[in-house]
Amino acid sequence: MPVPQWAWRDSVHVARAAWPELRGNGGHGLARLKKHLGLTFEHHDAGEDARAAAEVVLRAEGVQPGAAQGLVQANGNPNSDAEDFDVIDDSEDMAIAVREVGAAPMPSTHAPPQHVSRYLGMVEITQGNIDHNHIYLRSFFEKFPADAIGGSNRASAALREIAVDWGGDAIVMTDLDGAKRFFRKRGWIREFFERTGAKAGESVLVEQTGPYSYRVSMSRGAR
C-alpha cells in the first residue's frame, strides 16, 4: 500500500523539550506523564494512548511554544544522526502524534504564554569548529545552569539536559561538557553548519528561550 501523506512528530521528543526536568526523574513515557500532568486515560489501550499523546503535545505547546513544530514526512527520520539518538528504557512508550498534512491544527483551550528570548552570547566560529563539529561557549559558559554541566566524558554527564533548537527537524537534548565548554552532543552541529553554509569568521548566536531551553542560529555580518 502507498505510504500515507502524513506529517508526524514523536511525542516523546516533544515532551523532552517541554519538561526536561523529567529526564532521569521517571522519564517521559506515558505512564510518567500521566502522573506528572494529571492526565486521565486507560493506559495500554491503543485509542486511549493515542488521545493521551495528542494531549501531551497540546500541553507542551502551553509550556514551550514551538515544541511540537518541525514536523517531518511519514517516511522521514528525525534521528538521522546516530550520535543524537537517545536509548529509551523499557518504561518509556514511544507514542506518536500524527496529523494529516494541511489539516487544521488541533485547538487549544487556552492561549500559550509568550516567552521572550534572552541574548546569551555570540561566538566566532573557526575552521576547526566546522571540521570537528563543535561550537565553543567559553565566553558565556557561566550563564548556563550548573546542573546541566557535566564532566569531560559521557560517563560523567550532567543529571539534567538542556533543549537546543537549531532550526532542524528535531530539538536536541544534551548536557554541556564542562572541560571543553561546548555542547556534549555534536552530531547535529555538522548539519547546522551545512544547512547555514557557515564559514570560518562568521558568528553563531546563542539565546535562551525558556528554562533549560536555548536557540542556536547564525548571525550574518558579525565577524
C-alpha positions in Angstrom: 0.0 0.0 0.0 1.2 3.6 -0.6 2.7 5.4 2.3 0.1 7.9 3.7 1.0 11.5 3.2 1.1 12.4 6.9 3.4 14.7 8.7 4.5 13.5 12.1 6.4 14.3 15.3 7.5 11.9 18.1 5.6 13.0 21.2 8.5 11.7 23.4 10.8 14.3 21.8 8.1 17.0 22.3 7.7 16.0 26.0 11.5 16.0 26.5 11.7 19.6 25.1 8.8 20.8 27.3 9.7 19.1 30.5 13.5 18.4 30.6 13.3 18.1 34.4 11.8 14.6 34.0 14.9 13.3 32.4 16.4 10.9 35.0 13.4 11.6 37.2 10.9 9.0 35.9 11.4 9.6 32.2 8.9 10.8 29.5 6.8 7.7 29.0 3.1 8.0 29.0 2.8 6.4 32.5 5.1 9.1 34.0 3.5 11.9 32.0 0.1 10.7 33.2 1.1 11.2 36.8 3.1 14.4 36.2 0.4 16.2 34.1 -2.7 14.7 35.8 -3.9 13.0 32.6 -6.9 10.7 32.7 -6.8 7.8 30.3 -6.7 4.0 30.2 -3.0 3.1 29.7 -2.1 0.4 27.0 -5.4 0.9 25.1 -4.4 1.9 21.6 -7.1 4.6 21.2 -6.6 6.0 24.7 -2.8 6.1 24.3 -3.2 8.0 21.0 -5.6 10.5 22.6 -3.2 10.9 25.6 -0.2 11.5 23.2 -2.2 14.3 21.5 -3.0 15.8 24.8 0.7 15.7 25.8 1.6 17.7 22.6 -1.1 20.3 23.3 0.1 20.7 26.9 3.7 21.0 25.7 2.6 23.9 23.4 1.4 25.7 26.5 4.7 25.2 28.3 7.1 25.8 25.4 5.5 27.3 22.3 7.0 25.6 19.2 7.9 22.4 20.9 5.6 20.4 18.5 6.8 22.2 15.4 9.3 20.7 13.0 7.0 18.0 11.6 8.7 15.6 9.2 7.2 13.4 6.5 6.0 9.9 7.4 8.9 8.3 5.6 11.4 10.7 7.1 13.8 10.1 10.0 14.2 12.7 12.8 17.1 10.7 14.2 19.2 10.8 11.1 22.4 11.3 13.2 23.2 8.3 15.3 25.0 10.4 17.9 21.8 12.2 18.7 19.8 9.1 19.2 18.8 8.5 22.8 18.3 5.0 24.0 15.0 4.7 25.7 14.5 2.2 28.5 11.5 -0.2 28.5 9.5 2.2 30.8 9.2 4.8 28.0 6.4 4.3 25.5 7.2 5.6 22.0 3.8 7.2 21.3 3.4 9.0 18.1 1.2 12.1 17.5 0.0 12.1 13.8 -2.0 14.6 11.8 -2.6 14.9 8.1 -0.6 17.5 6.1 -2.7 20.6 5.5 -5.2 19.7 8.2 -6.4 22.4 10.6 -4.3 22.5 13.8 -5.9 21.0 16.9 -7.5 23.7 19.0 -6.1 24.6 22.4 -8.4 25.6 25.3 -6.1 28.4 26.4 -3.5 30.7 24.8 0.1 29.6 25.4 2.3 32.0 27.4 4.7 34.2 25.5 8.4 33.6 26.1 10.8 36.3 25.4 14.3 35.1 24.2 17.3 36.4 26.1 20.6 37.0 24.5 23.2 34.7 25.9 26.3 35.3 23.8 27.9 35.2 20.4 31.0 33.2 19.3 33.1 33.4 16.2 33.5 30.0 14.6 36.8 28.7 13.2 37.6 26.2 10.5 38.4 23.8 13.4 34.9 24.2 14.7 33.5 23.4 11.3 35.8 20.4 10.7 35.2 18.8 14.1 31.5 19.8 14.7 31.6 21.8 17.8 30.8 25.3 19.0 32.9 26.8 21.8 30.7 28.5 24.5 33.7 29.7 26.6 32.9 33.4 26.7 29.5 32.9 28.3 29.6 29.4 29.6 28.8 30.5 33.2 25.4 31.6 32.0 24.2 28.0 31.6 22.6 26.2 34.6 25.2 24.5 36.7 23.2 21.3 37.0 23.4 20.8 33.2 27.2 20.9 33.1 29.0 17.6 33.3 32.5 16.2 33.1 34.7 15.6 30.1 33.1 12.3 29.0 29.7 10.7 28.7 30.2 8.7 31.9 30.3 11.9 33.8 27.4 13.6 32.0 25.2 16.0 34.0 21.9 14.8 35.5 19.9 17.4 33.7 19.9 18.3 30.0 19.1 21.4 28.0 16.9 21.6 24.9 18.6 23.2 21.9 16.5 24.5 18.9 18.9 24.8 16.0 16.4 25.0 13.2 16.4 21.3 12.3 13.8 18.6 12.3 14.2 17.8 16.0 15.2 19.7 19.1 18.4 18.3 20.6 18.6 17.2 24.2 22.1 17.4 25.6 24.1 18.4 28.6 27.3 20.5 28.4 30.9 19.4 28.6 32.4 21.4 31.4 36.0 20.7 30.5 35.8 21.6 26.8 32.9 24.1 27.3 30.7 23.1 24.4 27.6 21.0 23.8 28.3 17.4 24.5 26.2 16.0 21.6 27.7 17.4 18.4 26.2 15.3 15.6 23.6 18.0 14.9 26.2 20.7 14.6 27.6 19.3 11.3 24.1 19.6 9.7 23.7 23.0 11.3 26.9 24.2 9.6 25.9 22.6 6.3 22.4 24.0 6.3 23.5 27.5 7.1 26.6 27.4 4.8 28.7 28.5 7.8 32.2 29.8 7.1 35.1 30.5 9.4 34.9 34.0 10.7 31.1 34.1 10.9 29.4 34.1 14.2 26.9 31.9 16.0 24.2 33.5 18.2 23.0 31.6 21.3 19.8 32.7 23.0 17.8 31.4 26.0 14.2 30.9 25.1 13.0 29.5 28.4 14.1 27.4 31.4 16.7 24.9 30.1 15.8 25.9 26.6 18.0 27.6 24.0 18.2 28.6 20.4 21.3 28.5 18.2 21.4 30.5 14.9 23.9 32.1 12.5 24.4 35.8 12.9 25.4 37.0 9.4 27.6 40.0 9.1 29.1 39.7 12.6 32.8 39.0 12.4 
